[in-house]
């Protein structure tokens, strides 16, 4: 059984947004920064499915 990283992060982020709605700005900003960095530098040796 394998657990994908993206759905797990999405689930945790969704729960945190429900608990603290002001956290949404930070979660979106971090997500966009990570996606941008992965797009610029590539994923290296590991595989992320976004």
C-alpha positions in Angstrom: 0.0 0.0 0.0 1.4 3.3 -1.0 0.3 6.7 0.3 0.6 9.7 -2.1 2.0 12.9 -0.7 -0.3 15.4 -2.4 -3.7 14.0 -1.1 -2.3 13.8 2.5 -1.0 17.4 2.3 -4.4 18.6 0.9 -6.3 16.8 3.7 -4.1 18.4 6.4 -4.4 21.8 4.8 -8.2 21.5 4.5 -8.6 20.6 8.2 -6.3 23.5 9.2 -8.3 26.0 7.1 -11.5 24.8 8.7 -10.0 25.3 12.2 -8.2 28.6 11.4 -9.6 30.3 8.2 -6.9 33.1 8.3 -4.3 30.3 7.7 -5.6 30.0 4.1 -3.4 32.9 2.9 -0.3 31.2 4.2 -1.2 27.8 2.8 -1.9 29.2 -0.6 1.3 31.2 -0.6 3.5 28.3 0.5 1.8 26.0 -2.1 2.5 28.5 -4.9 6.1 29.0 -3.9 6.7 25.2 -3.7 5.0 24.7 -7.2 7.1 27.5 -8.6 10.4 26.1 -7.2 9.6 22.6 -8.4 8.8 24.0 -11.9 12.1 26.0 -12.0 14.5 23.4 -10.5 12.7 20.2 -11.2 11.9 17.4 -8.8 15.4 15.9 -8.7 15.5 12.2 -7.6 12.0 12.0 -6.2 8.6 12.1 -7.9 5.7 14.3 -6.8 2.4 14.0 -8.5 0.7 17.4 -8.5 
